[in-house]
């Protein structure tokens, strides 16, 4: 698809849908007949992408896969680079379903069949934090260099605003995704953009100088669309969403991709990015060697070490833990670590300790829950995590699920519960926070290592 730009004066919206001949959905046979579902999606962190294991992953990938599995269907993926391409694939009959974190909009509802809803977002105006004063009112958008992805909900909303706000103009580009535009705002190539809050929440971790200037609209629903002739498919997705299987799949998706992203912390993330350049390269070989010996990943070990010490090999806590992996004296001795302040010894020792904690958990605990429970044990102590697992069973919760254990672990500090446990009081809420931060750091580090 060629690269198009156009300016948006008042009422001058030109959508791609009005500029090309779109045929109705006739080319594909029904998935109910073929057991083959053709899905158009978009490459991005809130949709579909290649993970650290080089396998396809992402929120939309996981939900579509779960839906298709429930019917015994196979999925043929069409991975596009922009929303415009996804919409075009659905409208021209090249896909049965669009699963690309699309906002449910009246203009889309007229063109397609509404499928399931799996989230809510708010449109946000995002600028570079150094370009103050930032626009904080609709009138303040007049004269701003504002660029958005084409065929998006942002185009529709800005077109509405442009009818009432003099000098509000913007560029709508179908070839650039929201993630690309956010990156260009961060690097100073674009003044401001508009993106869904879910996308902004993820991308700001990689570009901490992005700042939300204001919310542009009220909460909007996000979900799937089926082609106009696929009412049966759209209804099937909605019915599945209301089932226990569908609810479980959406809950698992949110836990995997969003639960660990806490409130944005500019100072913390700016420090991480600085240390990615200044400190991590000094110890990267040690992390790689430890990963090779233990089977743990480099990004996981680096994230854990950052949480422990900010990659400072001389770090020492008031309680006596020391080194880049913050080992206690007794743990270091049990691992054969002679000098906790030696980064090579500390990294390998910490990796071996985490690997051992993971190995001692029941083999049937799935990943990534198994690793998260091992991390909690590293932080809180294995005995206290075992206590919490027993408590989870007593409360009718699943001790193998991190989503449930992160709610049970804080009870180790609750006087209604901890006196009944074998090992007593522990600050279980800290281990929940510990795991969340490591997961968040790991995403950023993984991206940095893959660049």
C-alpha positions as CSV (number, residue, x, y, z in Angstrom):
1,X,0.0,0.0,0.0
2,X,1.5,3.4,-1.0
3,X,2.0,6.0,1.6
4,X,-0.7,8.7,1.8
5,X,-0.9,11.8,3.9
6,X,-3.7,14.3,4.0
7,X,-4.5,17.4,6.1
8,X,-7.8,17.6,7.9
9,X,-9.4,21.0,7.7
10,X,-13.0,21.4,9.0
11,X,-15.2,18.7,7.4
12,X,-12.7,17.6,4.9
13,X,-12.3,14.0,6.0
14,X,-11.3,11.6,3.2
15,X,-11.5,8.0,4.2
16,X,-9.8,5.2,2.2
17,X,-13.2,3.4,2.2
18,X,-14.5,6.1,0.0
19,X,-11.6,6.0,-2.4
20,X,-11.5,2.3,-3.4
21,X,-13.8,-0.3,-4.9
22,X,-14.7,-2.8,-2.1
23,X,-16.4,-6.0,-3.0
24,X,-18.7,-7.8,-0.6
25,X,-17.5,-10.9,1.3
26,X,-17.9,-13.7,-1.2
27,X,-14.4,-15.2,-1.7
28,X,-14.1,-17.2,1.5
29,X,-16.2,-20.2,2.4
30,X,-17.8,-20.2,5.8
31,X,-15.6,-21.3,8.7
32,X,-18.6,-23.3,9.9
33,X,-18.2,-25.5,6.8
34,X,-14.4,-25.5,6.4
35,X,-13.3,-25.3,10.1
36,X,-10.8,-22.7,8.9
37,X,-11.0,-19.2,10.2
38,X,-9.2,-16.4,8.4
39,X,-8.3,-13.6,10.7
40,X,-7.0,-10.1,9.9
41,X,-4.9,-8.6,12.7
42,X,-2.3,-6.0,13.2
43,X,1.3,-6.3,14.3
44,X,1.6,-4.6,17.7
45,X,1.9,-5.2,21.4
46,X,-1.9,-5.0,22.0
47,X,-2.7,-7.3,19.1
48,X,-0.3,-9.9,17.6
49,X,3.5,-10.1,17.5
50,X,6.4,-12.5,17.6
51,X,7.4,-13.2,21.2
52,X,10.8,-13.8,22.9
53,X,10.5,-17.5,21.9
54,X,10.0,-16.5,18.2
55,X,6.4,-17.8,18.4
56,X,3.3,-15.7,17.7
57,X,1.7,-14.2,20.7
58,X,-0.2,-11.1,21.8
59,X,-3.7,-10.4,23.3
60,X,-5.6,-10.8,20.1
61,X,-3.6,-13.9,19.1
62,X,-4.4,-15.6,22.4
63,X,-8.1,-14.8,22.3
64,X,-8.6,-15.9,18.7
65,X,-6.7,-19.1,19.3
66,X,-8.8,-19.9,22.3
67,X,-12.0,-19.2,20.4
68,X,-11.0,-21.3,17.4
69,X,-9.8,-24.2,19.7
70,X,-13.2,-24.2,21.3
71,X,-14.8,-25.0,17.9
72,X,-12.0,-27.2,16.6
73,X,-11.1,-24.7,13.9
74,X,-7.7,-23.8,12.6
75,X,-6.6,-20.1,12.2
76,X,-5.1,-18.6,9.1
77,X,-3.5,-15.3,10.2
78,X,-3.2,-12.2,8.1
79,X,-0.8,-9.9,9.9
80,X,-0.9,-6.3,8.7
81,X,1.0,-3.2,9.7
82,X,-1.9,-0.8,10.1
83,X,-5.6,-0.6,11.0
84,X,-6.4,0.6,7.5
85,X,-5.1,-2.7,6.1
86,X,-7.0,-4.8,8.6
87,X,-10.3,-3.0,7.7
88,X,-9.6,-3.3,4.0
89,X,-8.9,-7.1,4.3
90,X,-12.3,-7.5,6.1
91,X,-14.3,-5.4,3.7
92,X,-12.8,-6.9,0.5
93,X,-13.6,-10.4,1.5
94,X,-10.0,-11.6,2.3
95,X,-10.8,-12.3,6.0
96,X,-13.7,-13.7,8.0
97,X,-12.8,-11.8,11.2
98,X,-10.9,-8.7,12.2
99,X,-9.2,-9.0,15.6
100,X,-6.9,-6.0,15.9
101,X,-8.0,-4.1,19.1
102,X,-10.6,-2.2,17.0
103,X,-12.9,0.2,18.8
104,X,-16.6,-0.5,18.2
105,X,-17.8,2.6,16.4
106,X,-21.1,3.5,14.7
107,X,-19.4,3.9,11.3
108,X,-17.9,0.4,11.7
109,X,-21.1,-1.1,13.0
110,X,-22.8,0.0,9.8
111,X,-20.1,-1.8,7.6
112,X,-19.4,-4.9,9.7
113,X,-21.0,-7.3,12.2
114,X,-20.1,-6.6,15.8
115,X,-18.2,-9.5,17.4
116,X,-17.3,-10.0,21.0
117,X,-16.1,-7.1,23.3
118,X,-13.0,-7.8,25.4
119,X,-11.9,-4.4,26.8
120,X,-12.4,-0.7,27.1
121,X,-10.1,2.2,26.1
122,X,-10.0,6.0,26.2
123,X,-8.5,8.0,23.3
124,X,-5.5,10.0,24.6
125,X,-3.6,12.9,23.1
126,X,0.1,12.1,23.6
127,X,3.0,14.6,23.2
128,X,6.6,14.8,24.3
129,X,6.9,15.9,27.9
130,X,9.5,18.5,27.1
131,X,7.2,20.3,24.6
132,X,5.4,22.3,27.3
133,X,2.9,23.7,27.6
134,X,1.0,20.7,26.4
135,X,-2.5,21.0,25.0
136,X,-4.9,20.3,27.8
137,X,-8.2,21.4,26.1
138,X,-9.8,20.7,22.8
139,X,-9.3,24.4,21.8
140,X,-5.6,23.9,22.6
141,X,-5.3,21.4,19.8
142,X,-5.6,24.2,17.2
143,X,-2.3,24.7,15.5
144,X,-0.7,21.5,17.0
145,X,1.3,19.2,14.8
146,X,-1.2,16.3,15.2
147,X,-0.8,13.0,13.3
148,X,-2.8,9.8,13.7
149,X,-3.1,6.4,12.0
150,X,-5.7,6.2,9.2
151,X,-9.0,4.3,9.3
152,X,-9.0,4.7,13.1
153,X,-11.5,5.9,15.7
154,X,-9.2,8.9,16.2
155,X,-9.9,10.1,12.7
156,X,-13.6,10.0,13.3
157,X,-13.4,11.8,16.6
158,X,-11.0,14.5,15.3
159,X,-13.2,15.1,12.3
160,X,-16.1,15.8,14.7
161,X,-13.9,18.2,16.7
162,X,-12.6,19.9,13.6
163,X,-16.1,21.1,12.7
164,X,-16.3,23.2,15.8
165,X,-12.6,24.1,16.6
166,X,-11.1,26.6,14.1
167,X,-7.6,25.8,12.9
168,X,-7.7,22.2,14.2
169,X,-6.0,20.2,11.5
170,X,-4.3,16.8,11.5
171,X,-2.6,14.3,9.3
172,X,-4.2,10.8,9.0
173,X,-1.7,8.3,7.6
174,X,-3.0,4.7,6.9
175,X,0.6,3.4,6.6
176,X,1.8,4.3,10.1
177,X,0.5,2.5,13.2
178,X,-0.2,4.1,16.5
179,X,3.0,2.5,17.9
180,X,5.1,4.0,15.0
181,X,3.5,7.4,15.6
182,X,4.1,7.3,19.4
183,X,7.8,6.5,18.6
184,X,8.0,9.4,16.3
185,X,6.5,11.7,19.0
186,X,9.2,10.4,21.4
187,X,12.0,11.1,19.0
188,X,10.7,14.5,18.0
189,X,9.6,13.7,14.5
190,X,5.9,14.3,15.2
191,X,4.4,16.9,17.6
192,X,1.5,14.9,19.1
193,X,-0.6,11.9,18.3
194,X,-3.8,10.2,19.5
195,X,-3.8,6.6,20.6
196,X,-5.9,4.2,22.7
197,X,-5.0,4.2,26.4
198,X,-4.1,0.5,26.2
199,X,-1.4,1.2,23.6
200,X,-0.1,4.3,25.4
201,X,0.2,2.3,28.6
202,X,2.4,-0.3,26.9
203,X,4.5,2.0,24.7
204,X,5.4,4.6,27.4
205,X,7.5,2.0,29.2
206,X,9.8,2.0,26.2
207,X,9.6,5.8,25.6
208,X,9.2,7.4,29.1
209,X,9.3,10.9,27.7
210,X,5.9,10.4,26.2
211,X,3.2,12.2,28.2
212,X,-0.6,12.1,28.1
213,X,-1.7,15.6,27.5
214,X,-5.4,14.8,27.9
215,X,-8.1,12.3,27.3
216,X,-9.9,13.0,24.0
217,X,-13.1,11.1,24.6
218,X,-15.1,8.9,26.9
219,X,-14.6,5.2,27.4
220,X,-15.0,3.1,24.2
221,X,-15.5,-0.7,23.8
222,X,-12.8,-2.7,22.0
223,X,-13.4,-6.0,20.3
224,X,-13.8,-8.0,17.1
225,X,-15.7,-7.5,13.9
226,X,-16.9,-10.1,11.4
227,X,-17.6,-9.3,7.8
228,X,-21.0,-7.9,6.9
229,X,-22.2,-11.3,5.6
230,X,-21.0,-13.2,8.7
231,X,-23.7,-12.6,11.2
232,X,-23.5,-16.2,12.4
233,X,-19.7,-15.8,13.1
234,X,-20.2,-12.6,15.0
235,X,-22.9,-14.2,17.1
236,X,-20.7,-17.2,17.8
237,X,-17.9,-15.0,19.1
238,X,-20.4,-13.1,21.4
239,X,-21.8,-16.3,22.7
240,X,-18.3,-17.7,23.4
241,X,-17.4,-14.5,25.3
242,X,-20.3,-15.0,27.6
243,X,-19.4,-18.7,28.3
244,X,-17.1,-19.8,31.1
245,X,-14.4,-20.7,28.5
246,X,-14.6,-17.2,27.0
247,X,-14.5,-15.4,30.3
248,X,-11.6,-17.5,31.4
249,X,-9.7,-16.7,28.1
250,X,-10.2,-13.0,28.5
251,X,-9.1,-13.1,32.2
252,X,-6.0,-15.1,31.2
253,X,-5.2,-12.6,28.4
254,X,-5.5,-9.6,30.8
255,X,-3.4,-11.3,33.4
256,X,-0.7,-12.2,30.9
257,X,-0.4,-8.9,29.0
258,X,-1.7,-6.1,31.3
259,X,-1.8,-7.0,34.9
260,X,1.9,-6.3,35.6
261,X,1.8,-2.8,34.0
262,X,1.4,-0.6,37.0
263,X,1.1,3.2,37.2
264,X,3.5,5.0,35.0
265,X,6.7,6.0,36.9
266,X,8.7,8.4,34.8
267,X,11.7,8.6,37.1
268,X,12.0,4.8,37.5
269,X,11.7,4.1,33.7
270,X,14.1,6.9,32.8
271,X,16.6,5.4,35.2
272,X,16.1,2.0,33.7
273,X,16.7,3.2,30.1
274,X,19.8,5.1,31.2
275,X,21.2,2.0,32.9
276,X,20.4,-0.2,29.9
277,X,23.1,1.8,28.1
278,X,25.5,2.5,31.0
279,X,25.4,-0.7,33.1
280,X,23.8,-3.7,31.5
281,X,26.5,-4.1,28.7
282,X,29.1,-4.7,31.5
283,X,27.3,-7.7,32.8
284,X,25.5,-9.1,29.7
285,X,28.0,-11.9,29.1
286,X,27.6,-13.0,32.7
287,X,23.8,-13.1,32.3
288,X,24.1,-15.0,29.1
289,X,26.4,-17.6,30.7
290,X,24.1,-18.0,33.7
291,X,21.1,-18.4,31.3
292,X,23.0,-21.1,29.4
293,X,23.8,-23.0,32.6
294,X,20.4,-22.8,34.2
295,X,18.0,-22.7,31.3
296,X,16.5,-19.4,32.4
297,X,16.3,-16.6,30.0
298,X,18.7,-13.6,29.8
299,X,16.0,-11.0,30.0
300,X,14.4,-12.7,33.1
301,X,17.7,-12.8,34.9
302,X,18.6,-9.2,33.9
303,X,15.2,-8.0,35.1
304,X,15.4,-9.8,38.4
305,X,18.9,-8.3,39.0
306,X,17.7,-4.9,38.1
307,X,14.9,-5.2,40.6
308,X,17.3,-6.4,43.2
309,X,20.2,-4.0,42.8
310,X,19.7,-1.8,39.7
311,X,22.7,-3.7,38.4
312,X,25.0,-2.4,41.1
313,X,27.4,-5.2,42.1
314,X,28.3,-3.3,45.4
315,X,24.7,-3.0,46.5
316,X,24.1,-3.8,50.2
317,X,20.8,-3.7,52.1
318,X,20.3,-2.9,55.8
319,X,19.4,-6.6,56.3
320,X,22.7,-7.8,55.0
321,X,21.9,-9.0,51.6
322,X,24.6,-8.0,49.1
323,X,25.6,-7.9,45.5
324,X,24.0,-7.6,42.1
325,X,21.6,-10.4,42.9
326,X,21.3,-9.4,46.6
327,X,22.1,-12.8,48.1
328,X,22.0,-13.5,51.8
329,X,25.1,-14.9,53.4
330,X,23.6,-18.3,54.0
331,X,22.1,-18.6,50.5
332,X,25.5,-17.6,49.0
333,X,27.3,-20.2,51.1
334,X,24.8,-22.9,50.1
335,X,25.4,-22.0,46.4
336,X,29.2,-21.9,46.7
337,X,29.4,-18.2,46.2
338,X,32.5,-17.0,47.9
339,X,32.3,-13.3,47.1
340,X,28.8,-11.9,46.9
341,X,30.2,-8.6,45.5
342,X,31.8,-10.4,42.5
343,X,29.2,-9.9,39.8
344,X,30.0,-13.1,38.0
345,X,29.6,-15.2,41.1
346,X,26.5,-13.4,42.2
347,X,24.7,-13.6,38.9
348,X,25.4,-17.3,38.5
349,X,24.5,-17.9,42.1
350,X,21.3,-16.0,41.9
351,X,20.4,-17.8,38.7
352,X,21.0,-21.2,40.2
353,X,19.0,-20.3,43.2
354,X,16.0,-19.2,41.1
355,X,16.3,-22.3,38.9
356,X,16.3,-24.5,42.0
357,X,13.2,-22.8,43.5
358,X,11.4,-23.3,40.2
359,X,12.5,-26.9,39.9
360,X,11.1,-27.7,43.5
361,X,7.6,-26.5,42.5
362,X,5.2,-29.2,41.3
363,X,5.9,-30.1,37.7
364,X,2.3,-29.7,36.6
365,X,2.3,-25.9,37.3
366,X,2.2,-24.2,33.9
367,X,4.4,-21.4,32.7
368,X,4.6,-18.5,33.2
369,X,2.9,-19.1,36.6
370,X,5.7,-21.5,37.6
371,X,8.3,-18.8,37.1
372,X,6.3,-16.1,38.9
373,X,5.9,-18.4,42.0
374,X,9.6,-19.1,41.9
375,X,10.3,-15.3,41.8
376,X,8.0,-14.8,44.8
377,X,9.9,-17.5,46.6
378,X,13.2,-15.8,45.8
379,X,11.9,-12.6,47.4
380,X,9.8,-13.9,50.3
381,X,11.3,-17.3,51.0
382,X,10.1,-20.7,49.8
383,X,8.6,-21.5,53.2
384,X,6.3,-18.5,53.1
385,X,5.2,-19.2,49.5
386,X,4.4,-22.8,50.5
387,X,2.4,-21.4,53.4
388,X,0.4,-19.2,51.0
389,X,-0.2,-22.2,48.7
390,X,-1.7,-24.1,51.5
391,X,-3.8,-21.1,52.5
392,X,-5.0,-20.8,48.9
393,X,-6.3,-24.4,49.0
394,X,-8.1,-23.7,52.3
395,X,-9.8,-20.7,50.7
396,X,-10.8,-22.6,47.6
397,X,-8.3,-20.8,45.4
398,X,-5.9,-22.3,42.8
399,X,-2.4,-22.4,44.3
400,X,-0.9,-23.0,40.8
401,X,-2.3,-19.8,39.4
402,X,-0.3,-16.6,39.8
403,X,-3.5,-14.5,39.2
404,X,-5.0,-16.1,42.3
405,X,-1.8,-16.4,44.4
406,X,-1.1,-12.7,44.0
407,X,-4.4,-12.1,45.9
408,X,-3.6,-14.8,48.6
409,X,0.1,-13.8,49.3
410,X,-0.8,-10.5,50.9
411,X,-2.9,-12.5,53.5
412,X,0.4,-13.6,55.0
413,X,0.5,-10.1,56.6
414,X,-3.2,-10.2,57.6
415,X,-3.7,-11.0,61.3
416,X,-6.9,-12.9,60.4
417,X,-4.8,-15.5,58.5
418,X,-1.1,-15.6,59.2
419,X,-1.3,-16.9,62.8
420,X,-2.8,-20.1,61.3
421,X,0.1,-20.6,58.9
422,X,3.2,-22.7,59.8
423,X,5.7,-20.0,59.2
424,X,3.7,-17.0,60.4
425,X,3.8,-13.4,59.3
426,X,5.4,-12.3,56.1
427,X,5.1,-9.2,53.8
428,X,3.5,-11.2,51.0
429,X,2.3,-8.0,49.4
430,X,5.9,-7.1,48.7
431,X,6.5,-10.3,46.7
432,X,3.5,-9.5,44.6
433,X,4.9,-6.0,43.9
434,X,8.3,-7.6,43.3
435,X,7.0,-10.0,40.6
436,X,5.0,-7.3,38.9
437,X,8.0,-5.0,38.6
438,X,10.2,-7.8,37.3
439,X,7.6,-8.6,34.6
440,X,7.5,-4.9,33.6
441,X,11.3,-4.5,33.5
442,X,11.5,-7.7,31.6
443,X,9.4,-6.4,28.8
444,X,11.6,-3.3,28.4
445,X,14.8,-5.3,28.7
446,X,13.6,-7.9,26.2
447,X,12.9,-5.1,23.7
448,X,16.3,-3.5,24.2
449,X,18.1,-6.8,23.7
450,X,16.2,-7.5,20.5
451,X,16.9,-4.0,18.9
